[in-house]
Amino acid sequence: MSSKADKLGVSASFARAQPVGVSSRRAAIAEATGAPTSGVVPPSEVPIEALAHNPFNLREDLTELDELAASLISRGQLQPLAVATRMAFMEAHPGATDGLGRAPYIVIDGNRRLAAAHLAGLKTMHIHVNDALSASSSDILESALIANIHRVDVAPMDQARALQELVDVHGSQAQVAKRLGKTGAWVSQRLALLNLTPELQDKVESGELKVEPARRIGRLPQEAQEAAADETLNTANPPRQRTHPVNAVNATPAAPAPSAPPASPRITISTNSPETIADALTAHLTPDDLKAVTELLMTRI
């Protein structure tokens, strides 16, 4: 007859661990569910079947799993998963057991790595057990968000939704900023995405509308957002100018631009001596111009 440990895929050494200082209520629940209690010395490595995804995970989509799976195969698991025992999780969230199965551990931080490990065919994973992470849904969400703040694979809209949940729990953006170690402007900018129209939120999620302009647009009234988004998209991707081929046979050559008339020479004479004036005119004027000036002077005498 197979043991409970065999059914859960848990190692024999883990199954033989004895609780220390555990209440009878906890012990009874642990016996009924197969969940380890906090009095059990936690293992550092468990079968992958002993791990369940966190139902409060802020990522709606676990992205780029193939690349991470390839890394797990070639380099191994470099960082343990942060998990809580099923017992601690059930006490904090008695109604949030959907999808947990009978796994004795719930992954608080590392759900993407767990999904990639399944894809890579790993049999075991390293874990770090910390039941304090499961104190409340907001604590789980907060822990996951803090762990993911500097990760590029968290979708901006998912991050904004998680921040809004934290605002709902803690009462203000200022409190959330303080708990996350960020400025109020940082939180406000990311929450601005939730003010976008549903159509523009879809464009942010698809990558058509970039995050930075989307945050600015999210601060506008919704009736003005579509025009602002169109302007942003047209600036980023200007329409291509259509060119019409010219028929070389029928083409009419463009007339050359008229050339500007040459500037008239400027003659500076520093004396009233007739000889000097005559010398200056002779030096600067062509023979034809000099003749015309002479004839003009003769008519004036």
Protein Blocks (a to p, Z undefined) as FASTA:
>chain_A
ZZfklmnopafklmmpccehiafklmmmmmmnopacfkbccdfbdcfklpccdfkbfblb
dghklmmmmmmmmnopfbdcddddfklmmmmmmmlmghnlmafbdcfbhpkmmmmmmmno
pabdcddddfklmmpmklmmmmmmmmmmmpckbcfklmmmmmmmmmmmnopaklmmmmno
pafklmmmmmmmmmpcfklmmmmmnomacfklmmmmmmpcfklmmmmmmmmmmmmmccdd
ddddddfklpccddddddddddddddddfbfbfklmmmmmmmmpcfklmmmmmmmmmmmZ
Z
